[in-house]
């Protein structure tokens, strides 16, 4: 049976850990409310922006020749995978689920003999992917100093992506992230950022004809970069909410596990203490009888 002093030290240690996990759970819960509101409010705007671009793009004739940002990507050889994760850990399976989805896509593209490049947003994704796919990395975006993600952050990322696209560093860009569903549910997701598909035209606008001034191509060149920035901003908001939700659930589980461990160690401590007292009583009685 374990030494009483060792058990006491271990119980105190687990109690300290429980205080930390409980505090982290409360902090995550406080941050989650704001992050959830931002993600849910920004989601319809980003989806509508993509729909507007798709509707506008569908009116452009001779897609391949009219605008470099448009296409289906079917014959593309160079793919850029943007993996957006968190800067910190202790958030359950939040980061690993995104990385798992990205690895699955990498394996799929490898089987098709595609050229793959990786750009990470967030330290945890870089740490996990760098071990196996270091040769594919072309960059990393560090957001550790960003207390609050703003649209300016998204614009900076989108500007870099568009510049790389125009320099033919890649032909298709896909982004991977976690879509916030609830506190206990975050859905690993991905979609194509570039080139913009023209097959997403809204049904309620399919029979409507518009005249554009200036022409569609000029409008698209102006609105597509804004759409990409909006999409990236929405992804970062979804990730922020998902991270806090996952951290809150993980710390809640850790707190409960610590409580169960304290109960078990306390029982062991009491048993050891009872056994020690019993042994002392036996020694005292035995000594008294020997006199």
Rosetta blueprint (number, residue, H / E / L):
1 X L
2 X L
3 X L
4 X H
5 X H
6 X H
7 X H
8 X H
9 X H
10 X H
11 X H
12 X H
13 X H
14 X H
15 X H
16 X H
17 X H
18 X H
19 X H
20 X H
21 X H
22 X H
23 X H
24 X H
25 X H
26 X H
27 X H
28 X H
29 X H
30 X H
31 X H
32 X H
33 X H
34 X H
35 X H
36 X H
37 X H
38 X H
39 X H
40 X H
41 X H
42 X H
43 X H
44 X H
45 X H
46 X H
47 X H
48 X H
49 X H
50 X H
51 X H
52 X H
53 X H
54 X H
55 X H
56 X H
57 X H
58 X H
59 X L
60 X L
61 X L
62 X L
63 X H
64 X H
65 X H
66 X H
67 X L
68 X L
69 X L
70 X E
71 X L
72 X L
73 X L
74 X L
75 X L
76 X L
77 X L
78 X E
79 X E
80 X E
81 X E
82 X E
83 X E
84 X E
85 X L
86 X L
87 X L
88 X L
89 X L
90 X L
91 X L
92 X L
93 X L
94 X H
95 X H
96 X H
97 X H
98 X H
99 X H
100 X H
101 X H
102 X H
103 X H
104 X H
105 X H
106 X H
107 X H
108 X H
109 X H
110 X H
111 X H
112 X L
113 X L
114 X L
115 X E
116 X E
117 X E
118 X E
119 X E
120 X E
121 X E
122 X L
123 X H
124 X H
125 X H
126 X H
127 X H
128 X H
129 X H
130 X H
131 X H
132 X H
133 X H
134 X H
135 X H
136 X H
137 X E
138 X E
139 X E
140 X E
141 X E
142 X L
143 X L
144 X L
145 X L
146 X L
147 X L
148 X L
149 X L
150 X L
151 X H
152 X H
153 X H
154 X H
155 X H
156 X H
157 X H
158 X H
159 X H
160 X H
161 X H
162 X H
163 X H
164 X H
165 X H
166 X H
167 X L
168 X L
169 X L
170 X L
171 X L
172 X E
173 X E
174 X E
175 X E
176 X E
177 X E
178 X E
179 X E
180 X E
181 X E
182 X E
183 X L
184 X L
185 X E
186 X E
187 X E
188 X E
189 X E
190 X E
191 X E
192 X E
193 X E
194 X E
195 X L
196 X E
197 X L
198 X L
199 X L
200 X L
201 X L
202 X L
203 X H
204 X H
205 X H
206 X L
207 X L
208 X L
209 X L
210 X L
211 X L
212 X L
213 X L
214 X L
215 X L
216 X H
217 X H
218 X H
219 X H
220 X H
221 X H
222 X H
223 X H
224 X H
225 X H
226 X H
227 X H
228 X H
229 X H
230 X H
231 X H
232 X H
233 X H
234 X H
235 X H
236 X H
237 X H
238 X H
239 X H
240 X H
241 X H
242 X H
243 X H
244 X H
245 X H
246 X H
247 X H
248 X H
249 X H
250 X H
251 X H
252 X H
253 X H
254 X H
255 X H
256 X H
257 X H
258 X H
259 X H
260 X H
261 X H
262 X H
263 X H
264 X H
265 X H
266 X H
267 X H
268 X H
269 X H
270 X H
271 X H
272 X H
273 X H
274 X H
275 X H
276 X H
277 X H
278 X H
279 X H
280 X H
281 X H
282 X H
283 X H
284 X H
285 X H
286 X H
287 X H
288 X H
289 X H
290 X H
291 X L
